[in-house]
Amino acid sequence: MDIFTELFFQRALIGGILIGITAPLLGIFLVLRRLSMIGDTLSHVSIAGVALGFIIHVYPVAMGLIFALLASFAIEKLRRTYRTYAELSIAIIMSGGVALAAFLFTMGKNFNLNVTSYMFGSILTLDTLDLWLVAAVTVMVAVFMLLNHKEVFLLAFDEDAAGISGLPVRLYNIIITMLTALVISVAIKIVGALLVSALITIPVASSLMVARSFRGAVWAAVVYSEIGVIGGLCLAGVGNYAPGASVVLLLIAMLILTLLVKRGLKVV
């Protein structure tokens, strides 16, 4: 149990707890808007930015963040262009992100091992700069959701009604997509690009099974997320397992348990 006294593990816990707050806060909106796959899209684009960062010797997370922000603007532009087929924007950007990442991998074969850590997560290697970045994004997301929870609620359930009521729908969509890009960028080092979407969607999927209101779903999603993150990290630390995988598998186990309990209560 000595691992709990190690500085690197304490940093991992702090980073995990912070991202465990931000991911479901945005995830509840994305799931209700049927944009769950945007997490996968932005994470793949972020990996392309990380790869470029290694090539040009720039802080990889910063490059991933820039790429994700650019991708978020592109998604919103394509969503407005293909309003009837909005999911096309996600598919197009994801394809481009994967292709660009693969291209950059071939340009820098000597750093592929480092990029792999961002693919699967390396939360135990978080440094002070990473933590400050995660903390800054957490504050931004929390403040935005706190000050705009009514607007986000209306936008999540009926975008047309939100527009008719005078809400600047386009501005809110851009802000939320940008915040999602920020969360994805800082989360890829924690759970990995291949798993970050799970942290956004699975806690929300569990919360929607037990909550009776939008506010209740938000709180429940955060609770599920924090239990999954803290429990998964502790499991990984004690058993020497992959941290990101441990977190996601625990979240899936919690979702299955919730579904079973919910079904059992219906039967009774």
SULHU-V426780 format. One record per residue. N is the residue number from 1. SS is DSSP state (helix for helix, strand for strand, loop for the rest). OMEGA is omega in degrees with one decimal (none if undefined). Layout:
n->N ss->SS omega->OMEGA
n->N ss->SS omega->OMEGA
This chain:
n->1 ss->loop omega->-179.1
n->2 ss->helix omega->-176.1
n->3 ss->helix omega->-178.2
n->4 ss->helix omega->177.9
n->5 ss->helix omega->-179.0
n->6 ss->loop omega->-177.9
n->7 ss->helix omega->-177.2
n->8 ss->helix omega->179.8
n->9 ss->helix omega->176.3
n->10 ss->helix omega->174.9
n->11 ss->helix omega->178.9
n->12 ss->helix omega->179.3
n->13 ss->helix omega->179.6
n->14 ss->helix omega->178.7
n->15 ss->helix omega->179.3
n->16 ss->helix omega->179.5
n->17 ss->helix omega->179.9
n->18 ss->helix omega->-179.2
n->19 ss->helix omega->175.9
n->20 ss->helix omega->175.3
n->21 ss->helix omega->-172.7
n->22 ss->helix omega->-175.6
n->23 ss->helix omega->-180.0
n->24 ss->helix omega->177.8
n->25 ss->helix omega->176.3
n->26 ss->helix omega->-177.3
n->27 ss->helix omega->-178.9
n->28 ss->helix omega->178.1
n->29 ss->helix omega->-177.3
n->30 ss->helix omega->179.9
n->31 ss->helix omega->-179.7
n->32 ss->helix omega->177.8
n->33 ss->loop omega->-178.5
n->34 ss->loop omega->178.3
n->35 ss->loop omega->-175.2
n->36 ss->loop omega->-174.9
n->37 ss->loop omega->179.9
n->38 ss->helix omega->177.3
n->39 ss->helix omega->177.4
n->40 ss->helix omega->-178.4
n->41 ss->helix omega->-177.7
n->42 ss->helix omega->178.9
n->43 ss->helix omega->178.2
n->44 ss->helix omega->176.3
n->45 ss->helix omega->178.9
n->46 ss->helix omega->179.1
n->47 ss->helix omega->175.6
n->48 ss->helix omega->177.1
n->49 ss->helix omega->177.2
n->50 ss->helix omega->179.6
n->51 ss->helix omega->178.2
n->52 ss->helix omega->178.2
n->53 ss->helix omega->177.4
n->54 ss->helix omega->-178.6
n->55 ss->helix omega->-175.0
n->56 ss->helix omega->175.7
n->57 ss->loop omega->175.4
n->58 ss->loop omega->-179.8
n->59 ss->loop omega->-172.8
n->60 ss->helix omega->-178.8
n->61 ss->helix omega->178.8
n->62 ss->helix omega->177.7
n->63 ss->helix omega->176.6
n->64 ss->helix omega->179.2
n->65 ss->helix omega->179.0
n->66 ss->helix omega->179.1
n->67 ss->helix omega->-179.4
n->68 ss->helix omega->177.7
n->69 ss->helix omega->177.0
n->70 ss->helix omega->178.8
n->71 ss->helix omega->-179.9
n->72 ss->helix omega->176.2
n->73 ss->helix omega->-179.9
n->74 ss->helix omega->179.2
n->75 ss->helix omega->-179.9
n->76 ss->helix omega->178.2
n->77 ss->helix omega->179.9
n->78 ss->helix omega->177.8
n->79 ss->helix omega->178.5
n->80 ss->helix omega->179.5
n->81 ss->helix omega->-179.4
n->82 ss->loop omega->-175.7
n->83 ss->loop omega->-179.4
n->84 ss->loop omega->-179.1
n->85 ss->loop omega->-173.1
n->86 ss->loop omega->-178.0
n->87 ss->helix omega->177.0
n->88 ss->helix omega->-178.8
n->89 ss->helix omega->180.0
n->90 ss->helix omega->-179.0
n->91 ss->helix omega->-178.0
n->92 ss->helix omega->-178.1
n->93 ss->helix omega->178.1
n->94 ss->helix omega->179.3
n->95 ss->helix omega->179.5
n->96 ss->helix omega->179.3
n->97 ss->helix omega->178.8
n->98 ss->helix omega->-178.9
n->99 ss->helix omega->-179.2
n->100 ss->helix omega->178.1
n->101 ss->helix omega->179.3
n->102 ss->helix omega->179.1
n->103 ss->helix omega->-178.9
n->104 ss->helix omega->176.0
n->105 ss->helix omega->-178.1
n->106 ss->helix omega->179.6
n->107 ss->helix omega->-177.0
n->108 ss->loop omega->-176.6
n->109 ss->helix omega->-177.1
n->110 ss->helix omega->-179.9
n->111 ss->helix omega->-177.4
n->112 ss->helix omega->180.0
n->113 ss->helix omega->178.3
n->114 ss->helix omega->179.0
n->115 ss->helix omega->179.3
n->116 ss->helix omega->179.1
n->117 ss->helix omega->176.3
n->118 ss->helix omega->177.4
n->119 ss->helix omega->-175.3
n->120 ss->helix omega->178.3
n->121 ss->loop omega->176.7
n->122 ss->loop omega->-173.7
n->123 ss->helix omega->-178.3
n->124 ss->helix omega->178.9
n->125 ss->helix omega->178.5
n->126 ss->loop omega->176.1
n->127 ss->loop omega->-175.9
n->128 ss->helix omega->178.8
n->129 ss->helix omega->177.8
n->130 ss->helix omega->-178.6
n->131 ss->helix omega->178.6
n->132 ss->helix omega->178.9
n->133 ss->helix omega->177.8
n->134 ss->helix omega->-179.6
n->135 ss->helix omega->179.8
n->136 ss->helix omega->178.9
n->137 ss->helix omega->178.6
n->138 ss->helix omega->179.1
n->139 ss->helix omega->-179.7
n->140 ss->helix omega->-178.7
n->141 ss->helix omega->-178.1
n->142 ss->helix omega->-179.5
n->143 ss->helix omega->179.9
n->144 ss->helix omega->-178.3
n->145 ss->helix omega->179.3
n->146 ss->helix omega->-176.4
n->147 ss->helix omega->-174.2
n->148 ss->loop omega->-174.9
n->149 ss->helix omega->179.1
n->150 ss->helix omega->179.3
n->151 ss->helix omega->178.8
n->152 ss->helix omega->177.7
n->153 ss->helix omega->-179.3
n->154 ss->helix omega->-178.9
n->155 ss->helix omega->-177.8
n->156 ss->helix omega->-174.6
n->157 ss->helix omega->-178.1
n->158 ss->loop omega->-177.9
n->159 ss->helix omega->-179.6
n->160 ss->helix omega->178.9
n->161 ss->helix omega->178.3
n->162 ss->helix omega->178.5
n->163 ss->helix omega->-179.9
n->164 ss->helix omega->-178.6
n->165 ss->loop omega->177.3
n->166 ss->loop omega->180.0
n->167 ss->loop omega->177.3
n->168 ss->loop omega->-172.0
n->169 ss->helix omega->-177.4
n->170 ss->helix omega->180.0
n->171 ss->helix omega->-179.5
n->172 ss->helix omega->178.1
n->173 ss->helix omega->179.7
n->174 ss->helix omega->-179.0
n->175 ss->helix omega->-178.3
n->176 ss->helix omega->178.6
n->177 ss->helix omega->177.4
n->178 ss->helix omega->177.4
n->179 ss->helix omega->176.9
n->180 ss->helix omega->177.9
n->181 ss->helix omega->179.0
n->182 ss->helix omega->-180.0
n->183 ss->helix omega->179.5
n->184 ss->helix omega->-175.9
n->185 ss->helix omega->-179.2
n->186 ss->helix omega->-177.3
n->187 ss->helix omega->-175.1
n->188 ss->loop omega->177.9
n->189 ss->loop omega->-178.4
n->190 ss->loop omega->-179.6
n->191 ss->loop omega->178.5
n->192 ss->loop omega->-177.6
n->193 ss->loop omega->-177.6
n->194 ss->loop omega->-175.0
n->195 ss->loop omega->-172.7
n->196 ss->helix omega->179.1
n->197 ss->helix omega->179.4
n->198 ss->helix omega->-179.1
n->199 ss->helix omega->179.1
n->200 ss->helix omega->-170.7
n->201 ss->helix omega->-172.7
n->202 ss->helix omega->176.2
n->203 ss->helix omega->178.7
n->204 ss->helix omega->178.2
n->205 ss->helix omega->178.4
n->206 ss->helix omega->-176.3
n->207 ss->helix omega->-179.7
n->208 ss->helix omega->178.4
n->209 ss->helix omega->-174.5
n->210 ss->helix omega->-175.3
n->211 ss->loop omega->179.7
n->212 ss->loop omega->179.3
n->213 ss->loop omega->179.3
n->214 ss->helix omega->179.6
n->215 ss->helix omega->178.5
n->216 ss->helix omega->179.0
n->217 ss->helix omega->178.7
n->218 ss->helix omega->-179.1
n->219 ss->helix omega->179.9
n->220 ss->helix omega->178.9
n->221 ss->helix omega->178.8
n->222 ss->helix omega->179.4
n->223 ss->helix omega->177.6
n->224 ss->helix omega->-177.9
n->225 ss->helix omega->-177.6
n->226 ss->helix omega->176.9
n->227 ss->helix omega->179.7
n->228 ss->helix omega->-178.1
n->229 ss->helix omega->-177.6
n->230 ss->helix omega->179.2
n->231 ss->helix omega->-179.9
n->232 ss->helix omega->179.1
n->233 ss->helix omega->177.8
n->234 ss->helix omega->177.5
n->235 ss->helix omega->179.8
n->236 ss->helix omega->-179.1
n->237 ss->helix omega->-179.0
n->238 ss->helix omega->-175.1
n->239 ss->helix omega->-179.4
n->240 ss->loop omega->177.4
n->241 ss->loop omega->176.5
n->242 ss->loop omega->-175.2
n->243 ss->helix omega->-178.6
n->244 ss->helix omega->179.5
n->245 ss->helix omega->179.5
n->246 ss->helix omega->179.5
n->247 ss->helix omega->-176.5
n->248 ss->helix omega->179.6
n->249 ss->helix omega->176.9
n->250 ss->helix omega->176.7
n->251 ss->helix omega->178.0
n->252 ss->helix omega->178.0
n->253 ss->helix omega->178.3
n->254 ss->helix omega->177.3
n->255 ss->helix omega->179.3
n->256 ss->helix omega->178.9
n->257 ss->helix omega->178.4
n->258 ss->helix omega->179.0
n->259 ss->helix omega->179.7
n->260 ss->helix omega->178.9
n->261 ss->helix omega->179.8
n->262 ss->helix omega->179.1
n->263 ss->helix omega->179.4
n->264 ss->helix omega->178.6
n->265 ss->helix omega->178.0
n->266 ss->helix omega->179.8
n->267 ss->helix omega->179.5
n->268 ss->loop omega->none
